[in-house]
Amino acid sequence: MKKRFIFLILAAVIVLSGCHFGKKDNVPQTLSNVNVTTSCSPAAKFPSGSKYAFVAFAANQEQSDEVGQIDRRIQNALSEELKKKGFKPGEYTDINFFVAYTFGLQQQIDVLVAKSKEQGNEWISVVVAARDYVNGAMLVQVIDAKSMEPVWLGVFNADIQLASVDEQTKQERVGYAVRQLLRTFPQ
């Protein structure tokens, strides 16, 4: 009887504490103010095994090395997550949906203005300071290959610290963003 009581107490503690034994997707330390928004058409249904292709934009051919690396990280992370969901890459002539994506970064600054009075003269001091992060956004759009209509849209916004980080951390940030975006992707 005592063992049963202890077992029931243990089970109740686990249930009430919201214990989660699965892998938790923690926000990387170099990201903050994360916001994910998705929108889906009721027509968006892609069964497992559906094929996709990335849309290549002509402007991407003239990008810097750094932008090219970010682009490859995003495409690799999207491919990996779509594979986990049962989708396969295909050729343009034999696919179910197109995946188009873009990203942008915006530096933020603070302008501090102070007014002082010394020896009868008024002085205005202005200090412009760049923040130690940038606002980043990634947009992913899925287009049905038959109708050529957009059927799913996801937007990931976050503040990204400007700290010097290694390649693995950069990949983790992109992987996290893509996982969060594709959580609601239709299957």
VOGU-3710 file (C-alpha; in Angstrom, 3 decimals, decimal comma):
1> mkkrfiflil> 0,000/0,000/0,000  2,806/2,373/0,883  4,532/1,704/-2,480  1,307/2,463/-4,326  0,899/5,719/-2,433  4,490/6,783/-3,224  3,972/5,857/-6,885  0,770/7,946/-7,041  2,501/10,916/-5,393  5,426/10,652/-7,849
11> aavivlsgch> 3,045/10,420/-10,820  1,080/13,437/-9,581  4,270/15,489/-9,139  5,381/14,662/-12,684  1,981/15,543/-14,158  1,527/18,727/-12,141  5,057/19,979/-12,727  4,640/19,661/-16,477  7,696/17,463/-16,739  8,762/17,141/-20,344
21> fgkkdnvpqt> 11,034/14,263/-21,246  11,362/15,161/-24,953  14,062/17,356/-26,408  13,372/21,023/-25,734  14,308/23,493/-28,449  16,012/26,240/-26,438  16,494/29,701/-27,898  20,203/30,193/-28,708  21,843/32,671/-26,334  22,700/35,030/-29,168
31> lsnvnvttsc> 19,007/35,506/-30,085  16,401/37,521/-28,189  12,928/38,978/-28,748  12,028/36,019/-30,965  8,712/36,292/-32,809  7,328/33,701/-35,238  4,248/34,270/-37,386  2,804/31,799/-39,871  -0,180/31,828/-42,173  -1,614/28,844/-44,018
41> spaakfpsgs> -4,203/28,321/-46,720  -6,718/25,510/-46,154  -5,648/24,208/-49,580  -2,121/23,553/-48,296  -1,859/19,799/-47,921  1,337/18,023/-48,843  1,443/14,308/-48,067  4,653/12,641/-46,947  6,888/12,013/-49,937  5,888/15,235/-51,680
51> kyafvafaan> 8,699/16,859/-53,633  9,893/20,453/-53,411  12,385/22,761/-55,101  13,925/26,009/-53,938  13,266/29,148/-55,948  16,549/30,730/-57,026  16,517/34,489/-57,482  18,760/36,148/-60,068  19,893/38,731/-57,490  21,434/35,926/-55,400
61> qeqsdevgqi> 24,152/35,456/-58,008  25,779/38,781/-57,085  25,968/38,374/-53,307  28,933/38,762/-50,977  30,669/35,733/-49,475  29,055/36,346/-46,082  25,558/36,619/-47,563  26,243/33,468/-49,598  27,195/31,597/-46,413  24,000/32,729/-44,680
71> drriqnalse> 22,005/31,686/-47,747  23,580/28,190/-47,709  22,922/27,829/-43,956  19,251/28,679/-44,460  18,831/26,346/-47,434  20,581/23,472/-45,612  18,431/23,979/-42,497  15,236/24,123/-44,587  16,244/20,947/-46,459  16,958/19,142/-43,196
81> elkkkgfkpg> 13,646/20,094/-41,591  11,627/19,303/-44,719  13,357/15,900/-44,867  12,367/15,248/-41,232  8,767/15,963/-42,234  8,966/13,396/-45,034  9,459/15,717/-48,013  12,039/15,167/-50,747  13,941/17,525/-53,034  12,895/17,285/-56,672
91> eytdinffva> 13,402/18,805/-60,083  11,342/21,766/-61,269  9,393/19,540/-63,679  8,240/17,031/-61,034  7,469/18,787/-57,737  4,502/19,489/-55,474  5,647/22,809/-54,063  8,245/25,556/-54,373  10,078/27,018/-51,373  11,100/30,675/-51,597
101> ytfglqqqid> 12,943/32,428/-48,793  14,711/35,659/-48,049  16,350/37,290/-45,055  17,366/40,733/-43,922  19,349/42,429/-41,189  18,959/45,967/-39,868  21,415/47,727/-37,566  19,803/49,718/-34,767  21,268/52,839/-33,195  20,514/54,859/-30,087
111> vlvakskeqg> 20,683/58,636/-30,205  21,230/60,183/-26,787  20,685/63,909/-26,398  21,567/65,867/-23,273  21,118/69,555/-22,516  23,348/71,298/-20,017  24,053/74,814/-18,854  27,572/75,909/-17,946  28,723/79,432/-17,177  25,524/80,886/-18,599
121> newisvvvaa> 25,765/78,994/-21,918  23,414/76,213/-22,963  25,007/73,148/-24,538  23,423/70,262/-26,340  25,386/67,035/-26,475  24,502/64,280/-28,899  25,900/60,775/-28,765  25,110/58,181/-31,430  25,750/54,616/-30,319  25,260/51,473/-32,357
131> rdyvngamlv> 23,486/48,715/-30,458  25,252/45,424/-29,852  22,686/43,549/-31,922  20,874/43,720/-35,245  17,233/43,064/-36,017  17,031/40,022/-38,255  14,131/38,603/-40,231  13,677/35,491/-42,329  10,660/34,940/-44,549  9,763/31,548/-46,028
141> qvidaksmep> 6,955/31,171/-48,554  5,601/27,942/-50,015  3,924/27,997/-53,425  1,753/25,171/-54,730  3,344/23,922/-57,958  0,034/23,165/-59,709  -1,842/26,383/-58,990  1,268/28,590/-58,574  -0,531/30,175/-55,604  1,153/30,868/-52,262
151> vwlgvfnadi> -0,258/28,461/-49,673  1,976/28,965/-46,626  3,993/31,862/-45,231  6,279/32,008/-42,212  8,140/34,992/-40,769  10,827/34,709/-38,076  12,019/37,910/-36,364  14,705/38,176/-33,689  17,397/40,407/-32,310  20,805/38,889/-33,106
161> qlasvdeqtk> 23,800/39,726/-30,936  26,813/41,065/-32,816  29,156/38,909/-30,773  31,843/36,995/-32,608  30,551/33,417/-32,848  31,795/30,238/-34,477  30,229/28,507/-37,482  28,435/25,935/-35,308  26,660/28,683/-33,344  25,615/30,364/-36,592
171> qervgyavrq> 24,207/27,063/-37,864  22,394/26,518/-34,557  20,750/29,953/-34,826  19,543/29,296/-38,366  18,445/25,755/-37,468  16,448/27,075/-34,524  14,752/29,713/-36,692  13,807/27,163/-39,364  12,488/24,638/-36,798  10,308/27,315/-35,229
181> llrtfpq> 8,991/28,394/-38,618  8,177/24,905/-39,876  6,422/23,726/-36,688  3,091/24,616/-38,270  3,933/23,522/-41,811  1,021/21,456/-43,244  1,345/17,761/-43,906
//
